[in-house]
Amino acid sequence: MKRALLIFLLVFIAMQVIQTEKTNVQASKDLEIKAPAHIKSVFETSCYDCHSNNTKWPWYSNIAPLSWIISSNVKNARAGVNFSIWESYTPEQKKKKLKRIFRTVYAAMPLQSYVRFHEDADLTREQRTMIREWTGVKK
């Protein structure tokens, strides 16, 4: 039992050497999404940590393997929709991203694993409806 615990501890320590990059690339404020204040406020509270360049990296994002999972989630989220560079998207890209927001705001976002540690990010039914209406997407 002691040997297994020692091996586990050594592996855990070795994992800490493999760190992922946690970046918040500064983008021009002119590129940030232009949305009504009530919509932008919801995005900032519930979406920006993953879907913008304004990620607040919590202390546990420095501990592997959590750091790997969190960094991967943020990287994938920014690739899907990044509110910090919204105005750099073409009209066609914006249209596709609005459709994605429309579809996922009820089904998948924010992730429950995120809400577990950020309760204020959980969207109410009214907020979800408000965002869907704002997208202008027709079912």
Secondary structure by P-SEA (a helix, b strand, c coil): caaaaaaaaaaaaaaaacccccccccccccccccccaaaaaaaaaccccccccccccccccccaaaaaaaaaaaaaaaaaccccccccccaaaaaaaaaaaaacccccccccccccccccccccaaaaaaaaaaacccc
